[in-house]
Amino acid sequence: MRAQPTLLFCLATFSFSPFSVAHAENGLASYYSYGKAGKGELTCAHRTRPFGSVLRVSYGSRTIQCRVNDRGPFIRGRIVDLSVPAARALGMMSAGVVRVSVE
């Protein structure tokens, strides 16, 4: 009987820890240049990730970290919209829409 409360305490402690497991997503990314002019910041729009969280976006051999500051994309099949500086850093400007991995 003593093991059950201890197990529940451990599970509760780990479930509320500040470290969360990132879920990788694979899909299409595009970039946007409307609204905020930006100052070279690597930012992005994501439908569900919390504002201010940092995503690792990979395309080919390049990986960047960008901060979520907007909601979107709202086009089926796309998982993230990148700012122009972020798209430049990934090397996707000429392609427009590319397949990426987001963590």
N, C-alpha and C positions, 0 to 999 in steps of 0.2 A: 504494500500500500504506500510505502514511503517513496517509491520510485516514480509514481505517477505525478505528484505535485512537482517534483524536481524536473521531470521531463517536460511538463507543461511550461514551467518557468523558463527552461532553456529554449523551447520553441518560441515562446513569446519574446524573449530577449533577441533572438536572431531574426525574427520577422520584423522587428522594429529597428534593426541596426541601421546606421547611416549609410551603409554600403548596399547598393542594390545591384542586382544582376542585370546587365544590359542585354536586351533582346536584339539580335541582329535581324535586319530586314534587307531584302534584296528587291530591287525594282528600279523604276525609271526616275531620273532626276532631271529637272530643268532649271533655268535661272530666270530671275526677274530683275528689272531695273526701274520699276515704277515706285511711286510713293517716296520712300526714304532715299535720299541721295547717298547717305553713308559716307564714311571717311576711311574707306579701305578696310572696314571690319569684315571678318569672315562670319557672316550670319546666314540664317536659313529659316524657312517656314516648314513646320511639321504639324500634322493634324492633331496628334495626341500627346507628344512629349511636352513636359512643363516648360513654360517660359524661363529662360535663363540657363536651361540645361545645355550641356556641351555634347554634341554628337561627333562621332568619328565617321567621316564619309570617305569611302575608297572608290577609286576609278582607275582601272589598269594598275600601274605600279605606284600611283600617287595616293596619298592619304592626307586629309586635312582635318582639323577640328574646328567646328563652327558652332556658334551660340544660337539657340532658338529664340527668335524675337517676333515671330509672326505665325499665323495659322495658314494652313494650306499644304499642299496644292489641292485644288478642287477639280482636277481632271483625272478621270479614272485611269488607274494603272501607275500613276506617279506617286512616289512616297515622300519626296522632299523637293522643295524649291530653294535654290541657292542664290545668294546675292552675287552681283557681278564679280567682286573681288574673289569670292569663294570659287566661282566657276572658273575664273582665270587661273587660280592656284591649282585647280584640278586638271586644267588643260582641256576643258570641254566647250569652250566658247564657239568654236567652228561647228561642232556637232549639234549643239542646241539641246538635244535630249539624249542622255546616255544611261546605261545600266550601271547602277552603283550598289554598294553594300553600306548600310548604315548601322552603326552600333551606338 
